[in-house]
């Protein structure tokens, strides 16, 4: 369904994850490249760790800090 004044584009923000945008979308990156997706919902990376930037690949989940200050690479605090 197209983006219209009657039905604006919905964007969901989460402090710990990606920005979810109702698609289809066309994203213009800082370097001028354009990424296009025709999916009904896309996850845009906000942490800039994604290998598929601007799309989220859940890289934000992989670096979790433990209370003692050390990090684990698997997303699990040990």
C-alpha positions in Angstrom: 0.0 0.0 0.0 1.5 3.3 -1.0 2.5 6.0 1.5 -0.3 8.6 1.5 -1.5 11.4 3.8 -4.4 9.0 4.8 -1.9 6.3 5.7 1.5 7.6 6.6 4.6 5.3 6.6 5.0 3.6 10.0 8.5 3.5 11.6 9.1 1.7 14.9 12.1 2.6 17.1 13.8 0.4 19.7 16.6 1.5 22.0 18.3 -1.9 21.7 17.7 -2.8 18.1 17.0 -1.8 14.5 14.6 0.8 13.1 11.6 -1.1 11.6 10.1 0.6 8.6 7.0 -0.5 6.6 8.1 -1.2 3.1 8.8 -1.0 0.3 11.6 1.4 0.9 14.5 3.1 -0.9 17.4 4.1 1.4 20.0 6.7 0.3 23.2 6.1 2.3 25.8 8.8 3.3 28.1 7.7 0.5 25.3 8.3 -2.1 24.6 4.6 -2.7 20.9 3.6 -2.8 19.5 0.4 -1.3 16.1 -0.8 -2.3 13.8 -3.4 -0.6 10.3 -4.3 -1.7 9.6 -6.3 1.5 6.5 -5.3 3.6 8.7 -4.6 6.6 12.5 -3.9 6.7 14.9 -3.6 9.6 17.4 -0.7 9.2 20.6 -0.9 11.2 21.1 1.9 13.8 24.3 0.5 15.4 26.4 0.5 12.2 27.8 -3.0 13.0 25.8 -4.8 10.3 27.7 -6.4 7.5 24.7 -5.9 5.3 24.4 -2.1 6.1 21.9 -0.4 5.8 19.9 -3.5 6.6 20.1 -5.0 10.1 21.8 -8.5 10.4 21.3 -8.6 14.2 25.0 -7.7 14.8 23.7 -5.5 17.7 23.0 -8.7 19.6 26.5 -10.1 19.4 28.3 -7.7 21.8 26.9 -7.8 25.3 28.8 -6.3 28.1 29.0 -8.2 31.4 28.6 -6.4 34.7 32.4 -6.9 35.4 33.1 -5.0 32.2 34.2 -7.8 29.9 32.5 -8.6 26.7 31.4 -11.9 25.1 31.1 -12.4 21.4 28.1 -14.7 21.4 25.5 -12.4 22.8 25.5 -14.3 26.1 26.8 -13.0 29.3 29.0 -15.6 31.0 
